[in-house]
Amino acid sequence: MQNSKMWGAACAMALSAASLSFASGAFAQAAFQGQAKLAQPVAAPTTATVNGVTWSCAADACTGEAAHYSSLDNPVRECKRVAAALGQLAAYSARGREVTGGSLKVCNSEASAKAGGASSLAAKQ
């Protein structure tokens, strides 16, 4: 009787571990899509790579895409990295979440030393 209880507990633990590793593997393979609106439009279409995500900008609209993206960062932290690379943002959304209001101001704190999207991206071309 006791052996069957131990066997059942061992099987339950194995199934839990297997499902956990499958879930984390699926998370690691998730694609990324994001949008940003620059405070200052770029003069010509351009691209920049931020943490493995390719951001393509034309005028004031930017889209970010990556086939495989794994991050535990929250949207504001991601936004800060994008703003640091692209310049001040008027809007940011990714993975179904939008950064607005005070969070957008915090996001732009990383870009405060830059003159804006047009000049920061022009320097990267």
C-alpha positions as YAML, in Angstrom:
chain: A
units: angstrom
residues:
- id: 1
  name: MET
  ca: [0.00, 0.00, 0.00]
- id: 2
  name: GLN
  ca: [2.72, 2.44, 0.96]
- id: 3
  name: ASN
  ca: [4.67, 1.61, -2.22]
- id: 4
  name: SER
  ca: [1.66, 2.48, -4.37]
- id: 5
  name: LYS
  ca: [1.29, 5.85, -2.60]
- id: 6
  name: MET
  ca: [4.97, 6.60, -3.16]
- id: 7
  name: TRP
  ca: [4.69, 5.51, -6.79]
- id: 8
  name: GLY
  ca: [1.64, 7.77, -7.29]
- id: 9
  name: ALA
  ca: [3.41, 10.73, -5.71]
- id: 10
  name: ALA
  ca: [6.49, 10.14, -7.86]
- id: 11
  name: CYS
  ca: [4.37, 10.01, -11.02]
- id: 12
  name: ALA
  ca: [2.57, 13.22, -10.07]
- id: 13
  name: MET
  ca: [5.89, 15.00, -9.49]
- id: 14
  name: ALA
  ca: [7.24, 13.74, -12.83]
- id: 15
  name: LEU
  ca: [4.15, 14.95, -14.68]
- id: 16
  name: SER
  ca: [4.34, 18.34, -12.97]
- id: 17
  name: ALA
  ca: [8.01, 18.72, -13.89]
- id: 18
  name: ALA
  ca: [7.33, 17.68, -17.49]
- id: 19
  name: SER
  ca: [4.48, 20.16, -17.90]
- id: 20
  name: LEU
  ca: [6.54, 22.93, -16.29]
- id: 21
  name: SER
  ca: [9.46, 22.36, -18.67]
- id: 22
  name: PHE
  ca: [7.09, 22.28, -21.64]
- id: 23
  name: ALA
  ca: [5.48, 25.55, -20.57]
- id: 24
  name: SER
  ca: [8.81, 27.29, -20.07]
- id: 25
  name: GLY
  ca: [10.03, 25.98, -23.44]
- id: 26
  name: ALA
  ca: [6.94, 27.34, -25.13]
- id: 27
  name: PHE
  ca: [7.46, 30.72, -23.43]
- id: 28
  name: ALA
  ca: [11.07, 30.87, -24.59]
- id: 29
  name: GLN
  ca: [9.97, 30.44, -28.21]
- id: 30
  name: ALA
  ca: [7.31, 33.17, -28.21]
- id: 31
  name: ALA
  ca: [7.41, 35.75, -30.98]
- id: 32
  name: PHE
  ca: [7.53, 39.47, -30.21]
- id: 33
  name: GLN
  ca: [5.52, 42.22, -31.84]
- id: 34
  name: GLY
  ca: [5.48, 45.82, -30.68]
- id: 35
  name: GLN
  ca: [4.63, 49.31, -31.84]
- id: 36
  name: ALA
  ca: [6.10, 52.67, -30.94]
- id: 37
  name: LYS
  ca: [5.36, 56.21, -32.04]
- id: 38
  name: LEU
  ca: [8.33, 58.54, -32.07]
- id: 39
  name: ALA
  ca: [8.06, 62.03, -30.62]
- id: 40
  name: GLN
  ca: [10.26, 63.25, -33.50]
- id: 41
  name: PRO
  ca: [9.79, 61.56, -36.90]
- id: 42
  name: VAL
  ca: [12.78, 60.10, -38.72]
- id: 43
  name: ALA
  ca: [13.74, 61.70, -42.02]
- id: 44
  name: ALA
  ca: [14.18, 58.35, -43.80]
- id: 45
  name: PRO
  ca: [13.08, 54.78, -43.05]
- id: 46
  name: THR
  ca: [15.53, 53.09, -40.72]
- id: 47
  name: THR
  ca: [16.02, 50.08, -38.45]
- id: 48
  name: ALA
  ca: [17.58, 49.42, -35.06]
- id: 49
  name: THR
  ca: [18.00, 46.21, -33.05]
- id: 50
  name: VAL
  ca: [17.11, 46.30, -29.35]
- id: 51
  name: ASN
  ca: [17.58, 43.11, -27.30]
- id: 52
  name: GLY
  ca: [17.18, 40.92, -30.37]
- id: 53
  name: VAL
  ca: [14.07, 42.75, -31.60]
- id: 54
  name: THR
  ca: [14.34, 44.51, -34.97]
- id: 55
  name: TRP
  ca: [12.61, 47.88, -34.88]
- id: 56
  name: SER
  ca: [11.73, 49.43, -38.26]
- id: 57
  name: CYS
  ca: [10.75, 53.08, -38.33]
- id: 58
  name: ALA
  ca: [9.23, 55.28, -41.03]
- id: 59
  name: ALA
  ca: [8.20, 58.85, -40.16]
- id: 60
  name: ASP
  ca: [6.97, 58.57, -36.55]
- id: 61
  name: ALA
  ca: [5.74, 54.94, -36.69]
- id: 62
  name: CYS
  ca: [7.93, 52.04, -35.58]
- id: 63
  name: THR
  ca: [7.23, 48.33, -35.46]
- id: 64
  name: GLY
  ca: [9.29, 45.79, -33.57]
- id: 65
  name: GLU
  ca: [9.43, 42.11, -34.49]
- id: 66
  name: ALA
  ca: [11.38, 39.06, -33.43]
- id: 67
  name: ALA
  ca: [10.68, 35.42, -34.27]
- id: 68
  name: HIS
  ca: [11.97, 34.24, -30.89]
- id: 69
  name: TYR
  ca: [11.87, 36.42, -27.81]
- id: 70
  name: SER
  ca: [12.12, 35.48, -24.17]
- id: 71
  name: SER
  ca: [12.12, 38.09, -21.49]
- id: 72
  name: LEU
  ca: [10.68, 38.54, -18.06]
- id: 73
  name: ASP
  ca: [10.97, 42.33, -18.41]
- id: 74
  name: ASN
  ca: [7.86, 44.36, -17.82]
- id: 75
  name: PRO
  ca: [6.57, 46.66, -20.59]
- id: 76
  name: VAL
  ca: [8.08, 49.81, -19.02]
- id: 77
  name: ARG
  ca: [11.55, 48.27, -18.88]
- id: 78
  name: GLU
  ca: [11.23, 47.15, -22.52]
- id: 79
  name: CYS
  ca: [9.98, 50.63, -23.43]
- id: 80
  name: LYS
  ca: [13.02, 52.23, -21.73]
- id: 81
  name: ARG
  ca: [15.38, 50.14, -23.87]
- id: 82
  name: VAL
  ca: [13.51, 51.06, -27.04]
- id: 83
  name: ALA
  ca: [13.49, 54.76, -26.11]
- id: 84
  name: ALA
  ca: [17.21, 54.64, -25.34]
- id: 85
  name: ALA
  ca: [17.84, 53.30, -28.86]
- id: 86
  name: LEU
  ca: [15.22, 55.21, -30.86]
- id: 87
  name: GLY
  ca: [14.70, 58.43, -28.91]
- id: 88
  name: GLN
  ca: [11.69, 59.96, -27.13]
- id: 89
  name: LEU
  ca: [8.46, 58.01, -27.64]
- id: 90
  name: ALA
  ca: [4.93, 59.39, -27.84]
- id: 91
  name: ALA
  ca: [3.44, 55.88, -27.50]
- id: 92
  name: TYR
  ca: [4.58, 52.30, -26.88]
- id: 93
  name: SER
  ca: [2.81, 48.95, -26.84]
- id: 94
  name: ALA
  ca: [4.04, 45.36, -26.98]
- id: 95
  name: ARG
  ca: [2.77, 41.88, -26.20]
- id: 96
  name: GLY
  ca: [-0.75, 43.21, -25.66]
- id: 97
  name: ARG
  ca: [0.22, 45.90, -23.15]
- id: 98
  name: GLU
  ca: [0.31, 49.66, -23.67]
- id: 99
  name: VAL
  ca: [2.58, 52.04, -21.77]
- id: 100
  name: THR
  ca: [0.79, 55.33, -21.04]
- id: 101
  name: GLY
  ca: [0.80, 58.37, -18.74]
- id: 102
  name: GLY
  ca: [3.41, 58.43, -16.00]
- id: 103
  name: SER
  ca: [4.81, 55.08, -17.13]
- id: 104
  name: LEU
  ca: [5.55, 56.59, -20.55]
- id: 105
  name: LYS
  ca: [7.42, 59.45, -18.83]
- id: 106
  name: VAL
  ca: [9.49, 56.90, -16.93]
- id: 107
  name: CYS
  ca: [10.08, 55.08, -20.22]
- id: 108
  name: ASN
  ca: [11.37, 58.25, -21.85]
- id: 109
  name: SER
  ca: [13.79, 58.95, -19.01]
- id: 110
  name: GLU
  ca: [16.32, 56.72, -20.80]
- id: 111
  name: ALA
  ca: [16.01, 58.86, -23.92]
- id: 112
  name: SER
  ca: [16.14, 62.24, -22.16]
- id: 113
  name: ALA
  ca: [19.77, 62.83, -23.18]
- id: 114
  name: LYS
  ca: [18.86, 62.29, -26.84]
- id: 115
  name: ALA
  ca: [17.47, 65.01, -29.05]
- id: 116
  name: GLY
  ca: [14.71, 62.73, -30.38]
- id: 117
  name: GLY
  ca: [14.03, 59.89, -32.77]
- id: 118
  name: ALA
  ca: [15.23, 61.64, -35.91]
- id: 119
  name: SER
  ca: [18.68, 62.54, -34.63]
- id: 120
  name: SER
  ca: [19.35, 59.39, -32.60]
- id: 121
  name: LEU
  ca: [18.46, 57.05, -35.44]
- id: 122
  name: ALA
  ca: [20.31, 59.14, -38.03]
- id: 123
  name: ALA
  ca: [23.47, 58.64, -35.99]
- id: 124
  name: LYS
  ca: [23.01, 54.85, -36.17]
- id: 125
  name: GLN
  ca: [22.68, 54.66, -39.97]
...
